[in-house]
């Protein structure tokens, strides 16, 4: 079993990927407003940034 830090890192990466996919799909089907898309992309980038930052510190 993975350590807690590795699991949290994996979760942040998964959330970042999911936000990117969600924005892409919602944009394709014309169901996303620009402000909502920016918020989702911001959350995704934050999660990926945290994931990368914790990976570099270990």
PQR file of N, CA, C, O and H, with PARSE charges and radii, in Angstrom:
ATOM      1  N   UNK A   1       0.840  -1.189   0.000 -0.4000 1.5000
ATOM      2  CA  UNK A   1       0.000   0.000   0.000 -0.0000 2.0000
ATOM      3  C   UNK A   1       0.883   1.249   0.000  0.5500 1.7000
ATOM      4  O   UNK A   1       1.957   1.275   0.601 -0.5500 1.4000
ATOM      5  N   UNK A   2       0.409   2.263  -0.678 -0.4000 1.5000
ATOM      6  CA  UNK A   2       1.182   3.492  -0.787 -0.0000 2.0000
ATOM      7  C   UNK A   2       1.078   4.315   0.476  0.5500 1.7000
ATOM      8  O   UNK A   2       0.137   4.170   1.256 -0.5500 1.4000
ATOM      9  H   UNK A   2      -0.463   2.242  -1.167  0.4000 1.0000
ATOM     10  N   UNK A   3       2.056   5.181   0.666 -0.4000 1.5000
ATOM     11  CA  UNK A   3       2.013   6.060   1.821 -0.0000 2.0000
ATOM     12  C   UNK A   3       0.953   7.138   1.611  0.5500 1.7000
ATOM     13  O   UNK A   3       0.447   7.326   0.504 -0.5500 1.4000
ATOM     14  H   UNK A   3       2.820   5.299   0.032  0.4000 1.0000
ATOM     15  N   UNK A   4       0.637   7.826   2.671 -0.4000 1.5000
ATOM     16  CA  UNK A   4      -0.387   8.871   2.622 -0.0000 2.0000
ATOM     17  C   UNK A   4       0.050   9.994   1.684  0.5500 1.7000
ATOM     18  O   UNK A   4      -0.771  10.513   0.927 -0.5500 1.4000
ATOM     19  H   UNK A   4       1.048   7.673   3.570  0.4000 1.0000
ATOM     20  N   UNK A   5       1.317  10.377   1.720 -0.4000 1.5000
ATOM     21  CA  UNK A   5       1.808  11.441   0.847 -0.0000 2.0000
ATOM     22  C   UNK A   5       1.675  11.065  -0.621  0.5500 1.7000
ATOM     23  O   UNK A   5       1.295  11.897  -1.445 -0.5500 1.4000
ATOM     24  H   UNK A   5       1.984   9.955   2.336  0.4000 1.0000
ATOM     25  N   UNK A   6       1.985   9.823  -0.947 -0.4000 1.5000
ATOM     26  CA  UNK A   6       1.858   9.372  -2.337 -0.0000 2.0000
ATOM     27  C   UNK A   6       0.405   9.358  -2.781  0.5500 1.7000
ATOM     28  O   UNK A   6       0.107   9.702  -3.925 -0.5500 1.4000
ATOM     29  H   UNK A   6       2.294   9.148  -0.278  0.4000 1.0000
ATOM     30  N   UNK A   7      -0.502   8.965  -1.895 -0.4000 1.5000
ATOM     31  CA  UNK A   7      -1.925   8.950  -2.226 -0.0000 2.0000
ATOM     32  C   UNK A   7      -2.457  10.366  -2.440  0.5500 1.7000
ATOM     33  O   UNK A   7      -3.218  10.607  -3.377 -0.5500 1.4000
ATOM     34  H   UNK A   7      -0.260   8.685  -0.967  0.4000 1.0000
ATOM     35  N   UNK A   8      -2.067  11.291  -1.589 -0.4000 1.5000
ATOM     36  CA  UNK A   8      -2.499  12.687  -1.738 -0.0000 2.0000
ATOM     37  C   UNK A   8      -1.964  13.247  -3.044  0.5500 1.7000
ATOM     38  O   UNK A   8      -2.685  13.940  -3.762 -0.5500 1.4000
ATOM     39  H   UNK A   8      -1.448  11.096  -0.827  0.4000 1.0000
ATOM     40  N   UNK A   9      -0.715  12.958  -3.360 -0.4000 1.5000
ATOM     41  CA  UNK A   9      -0.117  13.405  -4.613 -0.0000 2.0000
ATOM     42  C   UNK A   9      -0.885  12.845  -5.813  0.5500 1.7000
ATOM     43  O   UNK A   9      -1.135  13.565  -6.779 -0.5500 1.4000
ATOM     44  H   UNK A   9      -0.129  12.395  -2.777  0.4000 1.0000
ATOM     45  N   UNK A  10      -1.252  11.585  -5.754 -0.4000 1.5000
ATOM     46  CA  UNK A  10      -2.029  10.960  -6.823 -0.0000 2.0000
ATOM     47  C   UNK A  10      -3.416  11.597  -6.944  0.5500 1.7000
ATOM     48  O   UNK A  10      -3.903  11.808  -8.055 -0.5500 1.4000
ATOM     49  H   UNK A  10      -1.048  11.000  -4.968  0.4000 1.0000
ATOM     50  N   UNK A  11      -4.045  11.900  -5.828 -0.4000 1.5000
ATOM     51  CA  UNK A  11      -5.366  12.532  -5.842 -0.0000 2.0000
ATOM     52  C   UNK A  11      -5.296  13.911  -6.477  0.5500 1.7000
ATOM     53  O   UNK A  11      -6.160  14.264  -7.280 -0.5500 1.4000
ATOM     54  H   UNK A  11      -3.650  11.729  -4.925  0.4000 1.0000
ATOM     55  N   UNK A  12      -4.274  14.701  -6.130 -0.4000 1.5000
ATOM     56  CA  UNK A  12      -4.125  16.024  -6.738 -0.0000 2.0000
ATOM     57  C   UNK A  12      -3.938  15.923  -8.249  0.5500 1.7000
ATOM     58  O   UNK A  12      -4.500  16.723  -8.997 -0.5500 1.4000
ATOM     59  H   UNK A  12      -3.572  14.414  -5.478  0.4000 1.0000
ATOM     60  N   UNK A  13      -3.156  14.952  -8.699 -0.4000 1.5000
ATOM     61  CA  UNK A  13      -2.965  14.765 -10.135 -0.0000 2.0000
ATOM     62  C   UNK A  13      -4.272  14.362 -10.812  0.5500 1.7000
ATOM     63  O   UNK A  13      -4.592  14.851 -11.895 -0.5500 1.4000
ATOM     64  H   UNK A  13      -2.700  14.303  -8.092  0.4000 1.0000
ATOM     65  N   UNK A  14      -5.018  13.476 -10.173 -0.4000 1.5000
ATOM     66  CA  UNK A  14      -6.288  13.024 -10.748 -0.0000 2.0000
ATOM     67  C   UNK A  14      -7.300  14.162 -10.830  0.5500 1.7000
ATOM     68  O   UNK A  14      -8.021  14.277 -11.821 -0.5500 1.4000
ATOM     69  H   UNK A  14      -4.758  13.079  -9.293  0.4000 1.0000
ATOM     70  N   UNK A  15      -7.364  14.998  -9.805 -0.4000 1.5000
ATOM     71  CA  UNK A  15      -8.289  16.136  -9.821 -0.0000 2.0000
ATOM     72  C   UNK A  15      -7.897  17.112 -10.922  0.5500 1.7000
ATOM     73  O   UNK A  15      -8.759  17.620 -11.639 -0.5500 1.4000
ATOM     74  H   UNK A  15      -6.779  14.905  -9.000  0.4000 1.0000
ATOM     75  N   UNK A  16      -6.609  17.374 -11.057 -0.4000 1.5000
ATOM     76  CA  UNK A  16      -6.150  18.270 -12.116 -0.0000 2.0000
ATOM     77  C   UNK A  16      -6.507  17.755 -13.497  0.5500 1.7000
ATOM     78  O   UNK A  16      -6.964  18.517 -14.349 -0.5500 1.4000
ATOM     79  H   UNK A  16      -5.909  16.961 -10.475  0.4000 1.0000
ATOM     80  N   UNK A  17      -6.302  16.476 -13.722 -0.4000 1.5000
ATOM     81  CA  UNK A  17      -6.660  15.867 -15.000 -0.0000 2.0000
ATOM     82  C   UNK A  17      -8.164  15.904 -15.228  0.5500 1.7000
ATOM     83  O   UNK A  17      -8.623  16.213 -16.327 -0.5500 1.4000
ATOM     84  H   UNK A  17      -5.930  15.857 -13.030  0.4000 1.0000
ATOM     85  N   UNK A  18      -8.921  15.593 -14.202 -0.4000 1.5000
ATOM     86  CA  UNK A  18     -10.386  15.583 -14.326 -0.0000 2.0000
ATOM     87  C   UNK A  18     -10.926  16.977 -14.649  0.5500 1.7000
ATOM     88  O   UNK A  18     -11.859  17.109 -15.442 -0.5500 1.4000
ATOM     89  H   UNK A  18      -8.548  15.342 -13.309  0.4000 1.0000
ATOM     90  N   UNK A  19     -10.356  18.006 -14.048 -0.4000 1.5000
ATOM     91  CA  UNK A  19     -10.813  19.373 -14.333 -0.0000 2.0000
ATOM     92  C   UNK A  19     -10.519  19.746 -15.787  0.5500 1.7000
ATOM     93  O   UNK A  19     -11.345  20.378 -16.447 -0.5500 1.4000
ATOM     94  H   UNK A  19      -9.598  17.899 -13.403  0.4000 1.0000
ATOM     95  N   UNK A  20      -9.359  19.362 -16.278 -0.4000 1.5000
ATOM     96  CA  UNK A  20      -9.028  19.644 -17.673 -0.0000 2.0000
ATOM     97  C   UNK A  20      -9.963  18.945 -18.635  0.5500 1.7000
ATOM     98  O   UNK A  20     -10.419  19.540 -19.612 -0.5500 1.4000
ATOM     99  H   UNK A  20      -8.689  18.850 -15.742  0.4000 1.0000
ATOM    100  N   UNK A  21     -10.250  17.681 -18.362 -0.4000 1.5000
ATOM    101  CA  UNK A  21     -11.166  16.922 -19.212 -0.0000 2.0000
ATOM    102  C   UNK A  21     -12.578  17.505 -19.126  0.5500 1.7000
ATOM    103  O   UNK A  21     -13.268  17.612 -20.140 -0.5500 1.4000
ATOM    104  H   UNK A  21      -9.880  17.198 -17.569  0.4000 1.0000
ATOM    105  N   UNK A  22     -13.003  17.877 -17.933 -0.4000 1.5000
ATOM    106  CA  UNK A  22     -14.347  18.434 -17.756 -0.0000 2.0000
ATOM    107  C   UNK A  22     -14.518  19.726 -18.542  0.5500 1.7000
ATOM    108  O   UNK A  22     -15.535  19.917 -19.209 -0.5500 1.4000
ATOM    109  H   UNK A  22     -12.443  17.790 -17.109  0.4000 1.0000
ATOM    110  N   UNK A  23     -13.530  20.613 -18.468 -0.4000 1.5000
ATOM    111  CA  UNK A  23     -13.618  21.877 -19.210 -0.0000 2.0000
ATOM    112  C   UNK A  23     -13.640  21.613 -20.710  0.5500 1.7000
ATOM    113  O   UNK A  23     -14.393  22.256 -21.442 -0.5500 1.4000
ATOM    114  H   UNK A  23     -12.704  20.458 -17.925  0.4000 1.0000
ATOM    115  N   UNK A  24     -12.834  20.688 -21.164 -0.4000 1.5000
ATOM    116  CA  UNK A  24     -12.801  20.367 -22.594 -0.0000 2.0000
ATOM    117  C   UNK A  24     -14.143  19.824 -23.070  0.5500 1.7000
ATOM    118  O   UNK A  24     -14.668  20.270 -24.091 -0.5500 1.4000
ATOM    119  H   UNK A  24     -12.223  20.166 -20.569  0.4000 1.0000
ATOM    120  N   UNK A  25     -14.695  18.871 -22.341 -0.4000 1.5000
ATOM    121  CA  UNK A  25     -15.966  18.268 -22.746 -0.0000 2.0000
ATOM    122  C   UNK A  25     -17.097  19.288 -22.678  0.5500 1.7000
ATOM    123  O   UNK A  25     -17.908  19.376 -23.600 -0.5500 1.4000
ATOM    124  H   UNK A  25     -14.268  18.509 -21.513  0.4000 1.0000
ATOM    125  N   UNK A  26     -17.158  20.055 -21.601 -0.4000 1.5000
ATOM    126  CA  UNK A  26     -18.219  21.061 -21.479 -0.0000 2.0000
ATOM    127  C   UNK A  26     -18.121  22.129 -22.560  0.5500 1.7000
ATOM    128  O   UNK A  26     -19.140  22.639 -23.024 -0.5500 1.4000
ATOM    129  H   UNK A  26     -16.500  19.984 -20.852  0.4000 1.0000
ATOM    130  N   UNK A  27     -16.916  22.465 -22.957 -0.4000 1.5000
ATOM    131  CA  UNK A  27     -16.745  23.437 -24.034 -0.0000 2.0000
ATOM    132  C   UNK A  27     -17.193  22.858 -25.372  0.5500 1.7000
ATOM    133  O   UNK A  27     -17.806  23.559 -26.177 -0.5500 1.4000
ATOM    134  H   UNK A  27     -16.088  22.051 -22.579  0.4000 1.0000
ATOM    135  N   UNK A  28     -16.895  21.597 -25.614 -0.4000 1.5000
ATOM    136  CA  UNK A  28     -17.281  20.954 -26.867 -0.0000 2.0000
ATOM    137  C   UNK A  28     -18.801  20.902 -27.008  0.5500 1.7000
ATOM    138  O   UNK A  28     -19.334  21.123 -28.095 -0.5500 1.4000
ATOM    139  H   UNK A  28     -16.397  21.027 -24.960  0.4000 1.0000
ATOM    140  N   UNK A  29     -19.494  20.610 -25.913 -0.4000 1.5000
ATOM    141  CA  UNK A  29     -20.954  20.499 -25.994 -0.0000 2.0000
ATOM    142  C   UNK A  29     -21.652  21.825 -25.683  0.5500 1.7000
ATOM    143  O   UNK A  29     -22.873  21.864 -25.531 -0.5500 1.4000
ATOM    144  H   UNK A  29     -19.061  20.430 -25.030  0.4000 1.0000
ATOM    145  N   UNK A  30     -20.881  22.906 -25.589 -0.4000 1.5000
ATOM    146  CA  UNK A  30     -21.407  24.266 -25.374 -0.0000 2.0000
ATOM    147  C   UNK A  30     -22.274  24.389 -24.127  0.5500 1.7000
ATOM    148  O   UNK A  30     -23.338  25.008 -24.165 -0.5500 1.4000
ATOM    149  H   UNK A  30     -19.889  22.875 -25.712  0.4000 1.0000
ATOM    150  N   UNK A  31     -21.824  23.805 -23.030 -0.4000 1.5000
ATOM    151  CA  UNK A  31     -22.566  23.871 -21.777 -0.0000 2.0000
ATOM    152  C   UNK A  31     -21.808  24.627 -20.688  0.5500 1.7000
ATOM    153  O   UNK A  31     -22.286  24.704 -19.557 -0.5500 1.4000
ATOM    154  H   UNK A  31     -20.960  23.302 -22.999  0.4000 1.0000
ATOM    155  N   UNK A  32     -20.656  25.177 -20.997 -0.4000 1.5000
ATOM    156  CA  UNK A  32     -19.851  25.851 -19.988 -0.0000 2.0000
ATOM    157  C   UNK A  32     -19.770  27.334 -20.285  0.5500 1.7000
ATOM    158  O   UNK A  32     -19.563  27.741 -21.428 -0.5500 1.4000
ATOM    159  H   UNK A  32     -20.267  25.114 -21.917  0.4000 1.0000
ATOM    160  N   UNK A  33     -19.935  28.140 -19.241 -0.4000 1.5000
ATOM    161  CA  UNK A  33     -19.710  29.569 -19.365 -0.0000 2.0000
ATOM    162  C   UNK A  33     -18.214  29.821 -19.158  0.5500 1.7000
ATOM    163  O   UNK A  33     -17.509  29.012 -18.556 -0.5500 1.4000
ATOM    164  H   UNK A  33     -20.103  27.809 -18.313  0.4000 1.0000
ATOM    165  N   UNK A  34     -17.759  30.944 -19.665 -0.4000 1.5000
ATOM    166  CA  UNK A  34     -16.329  31.248 -19.565 -0.0000 2.0000
ATOM    167  C   UNK A  34     -15.875  31.364 -18.120  0.5500 1.7000
ATOM    168  O   UNK A  34     -14.806  30.866 -17.768 -0.5500 1.4000
ATOM    169  H   UNK A  34     -18.333  31.601 -20.154  0.4000 1.0000
ATOM    170  N   UNK A  35     -16.670  32.013 -17.279 -0.4000 1.5000
ATOM    171  CA  UNK A  35     -16.268  32.190 -15.881 -0.0000 2.0000
ATOM    172  C   UNK A  35     -16.172  30.847 -15.160  0.5500 1.7000
ATOM    173  O   UNK A  35     -15.262  30.641 -14.357 -0.5500 1.4000
ATOM    174  H   UNK A  35     -17.539  32.417 -17.566  0.4000 1.0000
ATOM    175  N   UNK A  36     -17.085  29.947 -15.436 -0.4000 1.5000
ATOM    176  CA  UNK A  36     -17.031  28.618 -14.815 -0.0000 2.0000
ATOM    177  C   UNK A  36     -15.826  27.829 -15.304  0.5500 1.7000
ATOM    178  O   UNK A  36     -15.185  27.114 -14.534 -0.5500 1.4000
ATOM    179  H   UNK A  36     -17.824  30.114 -16.088  0.4000 1.0000
ATOM    180  N   UNK A  37     -15.526  27.965 -16.580 -0.4000 1.5000
ATOM    181  CA  UNK A  37     -14.374  27.261 -17.144 -0.0000 2.0000
ATOM    182  C   UNK A  37     -13.073  27.741 -16.515  0.5500 1.7000
ATOM    183  O   UNK A  37     -12.193  26.937 -16.210 -0.5500 1.4000
ATOM    184  H   UNK A  37     -16.046  28.546 -17.206  0.4000 1.0000
ATOM    185  N   UNK A  38     -12.951  29.062 -16.320 -0.4000 1.5000
ATOM    186  CA  UNK A  38     -11.739  29.598 -15.694 -0.0000 2.0000
ATOM    187  C   UNK A  38     -11.582  29.087 -14.263  0.5500 1.7000
ATOM    188  O   UNK A  38     -10.469  28.789 -13.830 -0.5500 1.4000
ATOM    189  H   UNK A  38     -13.667  29.715 -16.568  0.4000 1.0000
ATOM    190  N   UNK A  39     -12.671  28.986 -13.543 -0.4000 1.5000
ATOM    191  CA  UNK A  39     -12.605  28.479 -12.172 -0.0000 2.0000
ATOM    192  C   UNK A  39     -12.155  27.021 -12.166  0.5500 1.7000
ATOM    193  O   UNK A  39     -11.289  26.641 -11.378 -0.5500 1.4000
ATOM    194  H   UNK A  39     -13.575  29.228 -13.895  0.4000 1.0000
ATOM    195  N   UNK A  40     -12.741  26.206 -13.041 -0.4000 1.5000
ATOM    196  CA  UNK A  40     -12.373  24.792 -13.107 -0.0000 2.0000
ATOM    197  C   UNK A  40     -10.916  24.609 -13.514  0.5500 1.7000
ATOM    198  O   UNK A  40     -10.207  23.785 -12.937 -0.5500 1.4000
ATOM    199  H   UNK A  40     -13.444  26.515 -13.681  0.4000 1.0000
ATOM    200  N   UNK A  41     -10.470  25.375 -14.507 -0.4000 1.5000
ATOM    201  CA  UNK A  41      -9.068  25.291 -14.931 -0.0000 2.0000
ATOM    202  C   UNK A  41      -8.145  25.761 -13.805  0.5500 1.7000
ATOM    203  O   UNK A  41      -7.073  25.191 -13.599 -0.5500 1.4000
ATOM    204  H   UNK A  41     -11.047  26.044 -14.975  0.4000 1.0000
ATOM    205  N   UNK A  42      -8.555  26.786 -13.088 -0.4000 1.5000
ATOM    206  CA  UNK A  42      -7.756  27.263 -11.954 -0.0000 2.0000
ATOM    207  C   UNK A  42      -7.607  26.219 -10.868  0.5500 1.7000
ATOM    208  O   UNK A  42      -6.522  26.041 -10.315 -0.5500 1.4000
ATOM    209  H   UNK A  42      -9.425  27.249 -13.255  0.4000 1.0000
ATOM    210  N   UNK A  43      -8.695  25.527 -10.559 -0.4000 1.5000
ATOM    211  CA  UNK A  43      -8.629  24.459  -9.561 -0.0000 2.0000
ATOM    212  C   UNK A  43      -7.705  23.341 -10.042  0.5500 1.7000
ATOM    213  O   UNK A  43      -6.892  22.825  -9.277 -0.5500 1.4000
ATOM    214  H   UNK A  43      -9.577  25.671 -11.009  0.4000 1.0000
ATOM    215  N   UNK A  44      -7.838  22.977 -11.309 -0.4000 1.5000
ATOM    216  CA  UNK A  44      -6.989  21.924 -11.859 -0.0000 2.0000
ATOM    217  C   UNK A  44      -5.517  22.288 -11.835  0.5500 1.7000
ATOM    218  O   UNK A  44      -4.675  21.471 -11.461 -0.5500 1.4000
ATOM    219  H   UNK A  44      -8.499  23.397 -11.931  0.4000 1.0000
ATOM    220  N   UNK A  45      -5.205  23.522 -12.236 -0.4000 1.5000
ATOM    221  CA  UNK A  45      -3.805  23.960 -12.224 -0.0000 2.0000
ATOM    222  C   UNK A  45      -3.244  24.034 -10.811  0.5500 1.7000
ATOM    223  O   UNK A  45      -2.078  23.712 -10.584 -0.5500 1.4000
ATOM    224  H   UNK A  45      -5.889  24.185 -12.540  0.4000 1.0000
ATOM    225  N   UNK A  46      -4.063  24.454  -9.872 -0.4000 1.5000
ATOM    226  CA  UNK A  46      -3.621  24.505  -8.480 -0.0000 2.0000
ATOM    227  C   UNK A  46      -3.287  23.114  -7.966  0.5500 1.7000
ATOM    228  O   UNK A  46      -2.260  22.916  -7.317 -0.5500 1.4000
ATOM    229  H   UNK A  46      -5.011  24.716 -10.057  0.4000 1.0000
ATOM    230  N   UNK A  47      -4.152  22.155  -8.257 -0.4000 1.5000
ATOM    231  CA  UNK A  47      -3.905  20.778  -7.817 -0.0000 2.0000
ATOM    232  C   UNK A  47      -2.640  20.202  -8.449  0.5500 1.7000
ATOM    233  O   UNK A  47      -1.846  19.552  -7.769 -0.5500 1.4000
ATOM    234  H   UNK A  47      -4.986  22.317  -8.784  0.4000 1.0000
ATOM    235  N   UNK A  48      -2.452  20.436  -9.736 -0.4000 1.5000
ATOM    236  CA  UNK A  48      -1.248  19.931 -10.401 -0.0000 2.0000
ATOM    237  C   UNK A  48      -0.003  20.647  -9.871  0.5500 1.7000
ATOM    238  O   UNK A  48       1.048  20.026  -9.710 -0.5500 1.4000
ATOM    239  H   UNK A  48      -3.097  20.964 -10.288  0.4000 1.0000
ATOM    240  N   UNK A  49      -0.116  21.930  -9.603 -0.4000 1.5000
ATOM    241  CA  UNK A  49       1.008  22.674  -9.034 -0.0000 2.0000
ATOM    242  C   UNK A  49       1.398  22.148  -7.667  0.5500 1.7000
ATOM    243  O   UNK A  49       2.584  21.982  -7.379 -0.5500 1.4000
ATOM    244  H   UNK A  49      -0.969  22.435  -9.733  0.4000 1.0000
ATOM    245  N   UNK A  50       0.409  21.883  -6.821 -0.4000 1.5000
ATOM    246  CA  UNK A  50       0.692  21.318  -5.498 -0.0000 2.0000
ATOM    247  C   UNK A  50       1.344  19.955  -5.650  0.5500 1.7000
ATOM    248  O   UNK A  50       2.297  19.638  -4.938 -0.5500 1.4000
ATOM    249  H   UNK A  50      -0.554  22.017  -7.055  0.4000 1.0000
ATOM    250  N   UNK A  51       0.843  19.155  -6.565 -0.4000 1.5000
ATOM    251  CA  UNK A  51       1.410  17.834  -6.804 -0.0000 2.0000
ATOM    252  C   UNK A  51       2.878  17.933  -7.233  0.5500 1.7000
ATOM    253  O   UNK A  51       3.727  17.201  -6.723 -0.5500 1.4000
ATOM    254  H   UNK A  51       0.069  19.412  -7.143  0.4000 1.0000
ATOM    255  N   UNK A  52       3.169  18.825  -8.158 -0.4000 1.5000
ATOM    256  CA  UNK A  52       4.548  18.999  -8.620 -0.0000 2.0000
ATOM    257  C   UNK A  52       5.450  19.558  -7.535  0.5500 1.7000
ATOM    258  O   UNK A  52       6.609  19.161  -7.416 -0.5500 1.4000
ATOM    259  H   UNK A  52       2.479  19.419  -8.572  0.4000 1.0000
ATOM    260  N   UNK A  53       4.920  20.475  -6.748 -0.4000 1.5000
ATOM    261  CA  UNK A  53       5.711  21.076  -5.681 -0.0000 2.0000
ATOM    262  C   UNK A  53       6.082  20.036  -4.622  0.5500 1.7000
ATOM    263  O   UNK A  53       7.225  20.005  -4.165 -0.5500 1.4000
ATOM    264  H   UNK A  53       3.978  20.797  -6.844  0.4000 1.0000
ATOM    265  N   UNK A  54       5.135  19.190  -4.229 -0.4000 1.5000
ATOM    266  CA  UNK A  54       5.426  18.176  -3.234 -0.0000 2.0000
ATOM    267  C   UNK A  54       6.362  17.109  -3.780  0.5500 1.7000
ATOM    268  O   UNK A  54       7.154  16.544  -3.025 -0.5500 1.4000
ATOM    269  H   UNK A  54       4.207  19.215  -4.601  0.4000 1.0000
ATOM    270  N   UNK A  55       6.289  16.818  -5.088 -0.4000 1.5000
ATOM    271  CA  UNK A  55       7.177  15.828  -5.687 -0.0000 2.0000
ATOM    272  C   UNK A  55       8.619  16.325  -5.698  0.5500 1.7000
ATOM    273  O   UNK A  55       9.545  15.538  -5.507 -0.5500 1.4000
ATOM    274  H   UNK A  55       5.646  17.277  -5.701  0.4000 1.0000
ATOM    275  N   UNK A  56       8.818  17.624  -5.920 -0.4000 1.5000
ATOM    276  CA  UNK A  56      10.169  18.190  -5.971 -0.0000 2.0000
ATOM    277  C   UNK A  56      10.789  18.279  -4.585  0.5500 1.7000
ATOM    278  O   UNK A  56      12.012  18.234  -4.453 -0.5500 1.4000
ATOM    279  H   UNK A  56       8.065  18.263  -6.075  0.4000 1.0000
ATOM    280  N   UNK A  57       9.957  18.405  -3.540 -0.4000 1.5000
ATOM    281  CA  UNK A  57      10.479  18.552  -2.182 -0.0000 2.0000
ATOM    282  C   UNK A  57      10.912  17.232  -1.573  0.5500 1.7000
ATOM    283  O   UNK A  57      11.657  17.219  -0.593 -0.5500 1.4000
ATOM    284  H   UNK A  57       8.963  18.442  -3.648  0.4000 1.0000
ATOM    285  N   UNK A  58      10.460  16.125  -2.133 -0.4000 1.5000
ATOM    286  CA  UNK A  58      10.800  14.822  -1.536 -0.0000 2.0000
ATOM    287  C   UNK A  58      12.118  14.306  -1.992  0.5500 1.7000
ATOM    288  O   UNK A  58      12.536  13.225  -1.575 -0.5500 1.4000
ATOM    289  H   UNK A  58       9.855  16.135  -2.929  0.4000 1.0000
TER
END
